[in-house]
Amino acid sequence: MYRNKVKKMVVISISSLLALLLLASTALFIAGGWLQPRHYLQPWDKQYAKRFSDPRIRLVAYGLLAANGHNMQPWIIRLDRGNANVFYLYADADRMSPMADPDARQMMVTQGTFLEYVSVAGQALGYPATIDLFPDGTYDEQHLAQSMTAKPVAKITLGRAAAQKNPLFDAVYIPDTNRTAYRPTPLTSAQKGAFEALQATDVKTIVYDDQKSVNALGKIALDSAVIEAHTARVMKEAGAIFRANEYQKNQTRHGFSFEGQGTSGLKLYFMQGLITLLPFLNSSSAASDLMIQSTRTELAHTPAYAMILSASNSRSDQVRSGMVYSRLNLTASRLGLAVQPVSQALEEYPEMQKQYAAIHDKYAPDGQTIQMLVRVGTPTQNVPQSMRRDVMDLVRK
């Protein structure tokens, strides 16, 4: 009889433990937003852009999917009231990242990524876009934020023509950044040639795939990531735009999230639940350690790097570099490859000064500016799409 009582107690204890584990897991999933709709992914729906009868807004909806610094989506659109074929792109000064990007160089590259997506979509839909950079002149650098508000980055004029098949168009729906490990498979000569053919006025692309260069660039990228991870104000700026759960992502549809690290499925909701209920797990030190660890893993599984260089560091060159980067990103997707910017060494804050000088001395000795450093390879897994704002949030009167 005593033995039977013990057995019953053990069964009850195990059942109670399982019930508690199930309850705790359910609480984590719910806190992480398991049951909430994901409105922040609506712009990725292939029917989304078709909702808008104005071709300008329709193309802006495609531009919204472009790669952009810190996922801030810093774009403002003003529609020309007198010409239904014209709209203007402004940089959103309220969405600058002054700690990581004090000179707003990445901000200008991001304007270019948007413009190239608009261009690719316009060709595919029969609205070829003529893009005129800084039609009212470039910025007053002494009053940069005010100048961004006053002067457009670009005037976009739409034409009308037969829709043309563009092999890059379908790739706009593929996430622009894949931070997972890449296969050791080297790039083919055709793939390398496709990347190095990407250029614009005063902008070119170079691919490094020999082992010596891969090792050297990997070390630069890792050392720079360590510096950034240990620069408190930069990490604080990034931490302030981290969205921990579905509610936050729906309310504020820009910034960082677990999707950006490649997390998806039930693991996504589990991790979001943990951070929501136990926010100390996402402390600055934990974020720094995770950044260094993940960067080390990524760089150890990288067969090649692509570098985008411009003849100068003018605002126009920065924008054109962003346009080339979008084409590189879309070309990679078309070729079954993936990319991830690892451009910390190119950032202009004081702690990164030595790294910035070193990479330019070695890879841009003729006074050129390296605008992007990107790892390239065959991905080991697909990654989820990231947050995007509603397109009408970009349109201002």
C-alpha positions in Angstrom: 0.0 0.0 0.0 2.9 2.4 0.9 4.5 1.7 -2.5 1.2 2.5 -4.3 0.9 5.8 -2.5 4.5 6.7 -3.5 3.7 5.9 -7.1 0.6 8.0 -7.0 2.5 10.9 -5.5 5.2 10.6 -8.2 2.5 10.5 -11.0 0.8 13.6 -9.4 4.1 15.4 -9.1 5.1 14.7 -12.7 1.6 15.7 -13.9 1.8 19.0 -11.9 5.3 19.7 -13.3 4.1 19.1 -16.8 1.1 21.3 -16.2 3.3 24.1 -14.9 5.7 23.8 -17.8 2.7 23.9 -20.2 1.3 27.0 -18.4 4.7 28.7 -18.4 5.3 28.0 -22.1 1.8 29.2 -23.0 2.4 32.4 -21.0 5.7 32.9 -22.9 4.1 32.4 -26.3 1.2 34.7 -25.5 3.6 37.4 -24.1 5.6 37.1 -27.3 2.5 37.7 -29.4 1.7 34.2 -30.7 -2.0 35.0 -31.2 -1.6 38.6 -32.6 -1.8 39.4 -36.3 1.3 40.7 -38.0 0.2 43.9 -39.6 3.8 45.0 -40.0 4.3 42.4 -42.7 1.4 43.7 -44.9 3.7 45.6 -47.3 5.4 42.3 -48.2 2.2 40.9 -49.6 2.4 40.8 -53.4 -1.1 42.3 -53.6 -0.3 45.2 -51.3 1.0 47.7 -53.9 -1.9 46.9 -56.2 -4.3 48.5 -53.8 -3.2 51.9 -54.9 -4.4 53.4 -58.1 -1.9 56.2 -58.1 1.2 54.7 -59.8 3.5 56.9 -57.7 2.3 55.4 -54.5 2.3 52.0 -56.0 6.0 52.3 -56.8 6.7 53.8 -53.4 5.2 50.7 -51.9 7.9 48.7 -53.6 10.6 51.1 -52.6 9.5 50.6 -49.0 10.8 47.0 -49.2 14.4 48.2 -49.8 17.3 47.6 -47.5 17.8 50.5 -45.1 20.1 51.4 -42.2 18.9 50.2 -38.9 15.5 49.5 -40.5 14.6 53.1 -39.8 12.9 53.5 -43.3 13.8 57.2 -43.3 11.9 58.2 -46.4 9.4 61.0 -46.9 7.4 61.2 -50.2 5.8 64.4 -51.5 3.5 64.1 -54.5 3.6 66.9 -57.1 0.2 68.6 -57.0 0.6 69.9 -60.5 1.9 66.8 -62.3 0.5 63.4 -61.6 3.7 61.8 -62.9 6.1 63.4 -60.5 7.0 62.8 -56.9 9.9 63.8 -54.6 11.9 61.8 -52.1 13.1 63.5 -49.0 15.4 62.1 -46.2 13.5 61.9 -42.9 15.7 63.9 -40.6 13.8 62.6 -37.6 15.0 59.1 -38.4 18.7 59.7 -38.4 21.0 57.5 -36.2 23.5 60.1 -34.9 25.5 57.8 -32.8 26.3 55.1 -35.4 25.9 57.4 -38.4 27.0 60.9 -37.3 27.7 62.2 -40.8 24.4 60.7 -42.2 26.3 58.9 -44.9 24.4 55.6 -44.3 21.2 57.7 -44.4 22.1 58.8 -47.9 23.0 55.3 -49.0 19.5 54.3 -47.8 17.9 56.9 -50.0 19.6 55.2 -52.9 18.4 51.7 -52.0 14.8 53.0 -52.1 15.3 54.8 -55.5 16.6 51.6 -57.1 13.7 49.5 -56.0 11.4 52.2 -57.4 13.3 52.0 -60.7 13.2 48.2 -60.9 9.5 48.2 -60.1 8.8 51.0 -62.5 10.4 49.2 -65.4 8.5 45.9 -64.6 5.1 47.7 -64.3 5.4 50.0 -67.3 6.2 53.2 -65.4 9.9 53.9 -66.2 11.3 56.3 -63.7 13.6 59.2 -64.5 15.6 60.1 -61.3 17.1 63.5 -60.9 19.3 63.7 -57.8 19.2 66.9 -55.6 17.1 68.9 -58.0 17.2 71.9 -55.7 20.9 71.6 -54.9 22.7 69.6 -52.2 22.5 70.1 -48.5 23.9 72.8 -46.3 26.1 70.6 -44.2 26.2 73.1 -41.3 22.4 72.8 -40.9 21.9 69.3 -42.1 18.6 68.3 -40.5 16.9 71.6 -41.7 18.4 71.1 -45.1 17.1 67.6 -45.4 13.6 68.8 -44.6 13.8 71.6 -47.2 15.6 69.9 -50.1 14.6 66.7 -51.8 17.1 63.9 -52.4 15.5 63.2 -55.8 12.8 64.2 -58.2 11.2 61.1 -59.8 9.3 61.5 -63.0 7.3 58.5 -64.3 6.9 57.7 -67.9 4.5 55.3 -69.6 5.7 52.3 -71.6 5.1 48.6 -72.1 5.9 46.6 -69.0 9.2 44.9 -69.4 10.2 41.7 -67.8 12.8 42.4 -65.2 14.6 39.4 -63.6 15.3 41.5 -60.5 11.7 42.4 -59.8 10.6 39.2 -58.1 13.6 39.5 -55.8 12.2 42.6 -54.1 10.1 40.2 -51.9 13.1 38.4 -50.6 14.5 39.7 -47.4 17.5 41.9 -48.1 19.8 40.7 -45.3 20.7 37.1 -44.4 22.8 36.9 -41.3 23.0 33.1 -41.2 26.1 31.0 -42.0 26.8 30.7 -45.7 28.0 27.5 -47.4 31.7 27.3 -48.2 30.8 27.0 -51.9 33.0 29.6 -53.8 31.4 32.0 -56.2 31.5 31.1 -59.8 33.2 33.3 -62.3 29.8 34.2 -63.7 28.5 35.2 -60.3 31.6 37.3 -59.6 31.3 38.9 -63.0 27.6 39.7 -62.5 28.5 41.6 -59.3 31.5 43.5 -60.6 29.4 44.6 -63.6 27.3 46.6 -61.2 28.3 50.2 -61.3 27.0 53.8 -61.7 28.6 57.2 -62.3 31.7 57.3 -60.1 30.6 54.1 -58.3 32.0 50.6 -58.8 31.8 47.1 -57.2 34.8 44.8 -56.4 34.5 41.2 -55.2 37.1 39.6 -53.0 37.0 35.8 -52.9 40.6 34.7 -52.6 41.3 33.2 -49.2 43.9 35.9 -48.1 41.5 38.7 -48.8 38.6 36.9 -47.2 40.6 36.4 -44.0 41.8 40.0 -44.0 38.4 41.5 -44.5 36.8 39.1 -42.0 39.3 40.2 -39.4 38.5 43.9 -40.1 34.8 43.2 -39.9 35.1 41.3 -36.6 37.4 43.8 -35.0 35.1 46.6 -36.0 32.0 44.7 -34.6 33.8 44.3 -31.3 34.5 48.1 -31.2 30.9 48.9 -31.9 29.7 46.3 -29.3 31.8 48.1 -26.7 30.8 51.6 -27.7 28.0 52.1 -25.2 26.2 55.1 -26.8 26.0 53.2 -30.2 24.6 50.1 -28.6 22.1 52.2 -26.5 20.9 53.8 -29.7 20.4 50.4 -31.3 18.7 49.0 -28.1 16.2 51.8 -28.1 14.7 50.7 -31.4 14.5 47.0 -30.6 11.0 45.7 -30.7 10.5 42.8 -28.3 7.2 41.4 -29.3 4.3 41.5 -31.8 2.5 44.3 -30.1 5.6 46.5 -30.3 6.2 45.6 -33.9 2.7 46.4 -34.9 2.7 49.7 -33.0 6.1 50.9 -34.2 6.9 49.2 -37.5 10.6 50.0 -37.8 13.8 49.2 -36.0 15.3 45.8 -35.0 13.6 42.6 -34.0 14.5 38.9 -33.7 13.6 38.3 -37.3 16.6 40.3 -38.3 18.7 37.7 -36.6 17.0 35.0 -38.6 14.7 33.8 -35.8 11.3 32.5 -36.9 8.6 30.0 -36.1 7.8 29.0 -32.5 11.3 30.0 -31.4 10.5 33.6 -32.4 7.5 33.8 -30.0 9.4 31.9 -27.3 12.3 34.4 -27.5 10.0 37.4 -27.6 8.1 36.1 -24.6 11.3 35.7 -22.6 12.5 39.2 -23.4 9.0 40.7 -22.7 8.6 39.0 -19.3 12.3 39.1 -18.4 13.6 42.3 -20.0 16.9 42.1 -18.1 17.9 39.2 -20.5 18.2 41.9 -23.2 20.7 44.1 -21.2 23.3 46.1 -23.1 26.0 43.7 -22.0 24.0 40.7 -23.2 23.3 42.4 -26.5 27.0 43.2 -27.0 28.1 39.7 -26.2 25.5 38.3 -28.6 26.6 40.7 -31.4 30.2 39.6 -31.1 29.4 35.9 -30.9 27.0 36.0 -33.9 29.4 38.1 -36.0 32.2 35.7 -35.3 30.0 32.8 -36.5 28.8 34.6 -39.6 32.3 35.7 -40.7 33.7 32.3 -40.2 31.2 31.0 -42.8 31.7 33.6 -45.5 33.3 32.6 -48.9 33.4 36.2 -50.4 33.0 39.9 -49.8 31.7 42.6 -52.1 32.8 46.2 -51.7 31.1 49.3 -53.2 33.4 52.2 -53.7 32.7 55.8 -54.9 35.1 58.3 -56.4 34.3 60.8 -53.7 32.1 61.0 -50.7 29.7 63.5 -52.1 26.0 63.2 -51.2 25.3 62.2 -54.8 27.9 59.5 -54.7 26.4 58.2 -51.4 23.0 57.9 -53.0 24.3 56.3 -56.2 26.2 53.8 -54.0 22.9 52.8 -52.4 21.3 52.3 -55.8 24.2 50.0 -56.7 23.8 48.1 -53.4 20.1 47.5 -54.1 21.0 46.1 -57.5 23.7 43.9 -55.9 21.2 42.7 -53.3 18.6 41.8 -56.0 21.2 40.2 -58.2 22.4 38.0 -55.4 18.8 36.8 -54.7 18.3 36.1 -58.4 21.5 34.0 -58.4 20.5 32.0 -55.3 22.9 33.9 -53.1 22.5 36.0 -50.0 24.2 39.1 -48.6 24.7 40.9 -45.3 26.3 44.3 -44.8 29.3 44.2 -42.4 30.2 47.8 -42.7 31.0 48.8 -39.1 34.6 49.7 -40.2 33.1 52.4 -42.5 31.3 54.2 -39.7 32.6 57.7 -38.8 32.4 58.0 -35.0 35.7 58.5 -33.1 36.2 55.0 -31.7 36.1 53.6 -35.3 38.6 56.1 -36.7 41.6 53.7 -36.9 39.5 51.0 -38.5 38.1 53.4 -41.0 41.6 54.7 -41.9 43.1 51.2 -42.1 40.5 49.7 -44.5 40.7 52.8 -46.7 44.5 52.8 -46.8 44.5 49.2 -47.9 41.5 49.0 -50.2 40.9 52.5 -51.4 44.3 54.1 -51.7 43.3 56.6 -54.5 41.1 58.8 -52.4 38.0 56.7 -53.0 35.4 56.1 -50.3 34.2 52.6 -49.4 30.5 53.0 -49.0 29.6 49.3 -48.4 31.3 46.1 -47.3 29.1 43.1 -47.8 29.5 39.4 -47.1 28.2 37.2 -50.0 27.5 33.5 -50.3 25.1 30.6 -50.6 22.7 30.7 -47.6 22.1 27.7 -45.4 18.6 28.8 -44.6 16.0 31.4 -45.5 15.3 34.2 -43.2 11.9 35.9 -42.3 10.8 39.3 -43.6 11.2 42.3 -41.3 8.9 45.1 -40.2 7.7 47.7 -42.7 5.6 50.8 -42.2 2.4 51.4 -44.0 3.2 53.2 -47.3 0.9 56.0 -46.5 2.9 56.9 -43.5 5.6 58.0 -45.9 3.4 60.3 -47.9 3.3 63.9 -46.7 1.3 66.9 -48.0 
